Amino acid sequence: MSAHTSLSLALVGLGSWGQKIARTLNEEITSASLDFVVTSNENPHDFVLPHCQVFNSVDALLSSDVIKVDGVILALPPHLNKAASLKIMAAGIPLFIEKPMAMSIADATEMLDFARARKAIVAVDHIDLHHSAITQLRRLQPGVPTHLEAKIGAAYNPRENWPPLWEYSPHFIAAALEFCGELPDTISSRALPVDADLSQDVLRENIEVTMTFSNGSTATVVGGNGMAKKTRQMAVTYGNDVYHFVDREDPDLFVEHLDSGQSQPLSSPNRMPLGLSLESFIAKVQRGQSCCEEFELGLNVVKILTGADLSRQTKQPVRWSAL
């Protein structure tokens, strides 16, 4: 870690999401500064502060002997994550990586094994685990839920190198694993209709993923780019109480009492989750202790996505033990 009070961070990737990360670091984060960026963007200083040093590759960043990088944030398409992350971890630099961490179980497993061997400090941006409403809901969690139902998506054009399910659903799949408290027994999936306004576009899809757990819980996550309105919502059922999270609504968190038919708003802090996710990573770096549990979660999310793809192909549930 640098001798300065503020950590010195590097950002790899300055696409649309990388630009959001840069803006968040510059405007919200006081415990770290964005001092380096790796990008092919021709106008990087439209998005980063004037002092930020620009590199054209991860190799160039890591080979510089005149800078000290306390942590690297990867904002790359997921098929590029493994190669860059292995180089960064080999250099002994803490790593924050966007979801999904990889596009295959083999790549995610290799990344986790490497992180463990290096005793690395790593984090995966499953951003809804840091959403203030979700963290408040988890604090209120009275036990193991009967059922979790979530829906996340928008009408964005599909990415070139990963399908809509892999882009949208990792956030809530990770949350489902945390709420249900264990790995699933089975994974099944099916295609659902896209919203009517998008029905003529063959590049749109909404995919439902259902997980069953040995503790009696079930979880259903719908993700895709076939939703005309940007959607981020979750309902978690405990007996006769259903806790609802609906992003950007007021209130965004409330409990529905099925026995009385009454609803009760619940308060949650009003912070954007990206800043909270980055602050969690920065705190890990400041502690300086190896932590690979977020890569473990990331691998489990990749396994579930892989199982969902296989279930759609075979039209059969896929057992966790087969992955």
Sequence and secondary structure as in RCSB ss.txt:
>XXXX:A:sequence
MSAHTSLSLALVGLGSWGQKIARTLNEEITSASLDFVVTSNENPHDFVLPHCQVFNSVDALLSSDVIKVDGVILA
LPPHLNKAASLKIMAAGIPLFIEKPMAMSIADATEMLDFARARKAIVAVDHIDLHHSAITQLRRLQPGVPTHLEA
KIGAAYNPRENWPPLWEYSPHFIAAALEFCGELPDTISSRALPVDADLSQDVLRENIEVTMTFSNGSTATVVGGN
GMAKKTRQMAVTYGNDVYHFVDREDPDLFVEHLDSGQSQPLSSPNRMPLGLSLESFIAKVQRGQSCCEEFELGLN
VVKILTGADLSRQTKQPVRWSAL
>XXXX:A:secstr
  SSSSEEEEEE  SHHHHHHHHHHHHT SSEEEEEEE   S GGGTS TT EEESSHHHHHH SS   SEEEE 
S GGGHHHHHHHHHHTT  EEEESSS SSHHHHHHHHHHHHHHT BEEEE GGGG HHHHHHHHH  SS SEEEE
EEE      SSS HHHHHTHHHHHHHHHHH S  SEEEEEEE   GGGTT TT  EEEEEEE TTS EEEEEEES
  SS EEEEEEEETTEEEEEETTSSSSEEEEETTTTEEEE       HHHHHHHHHHHHHHHT  B HHHHHHHH
HHHHHHHHHHHHHHTS EEGGG 
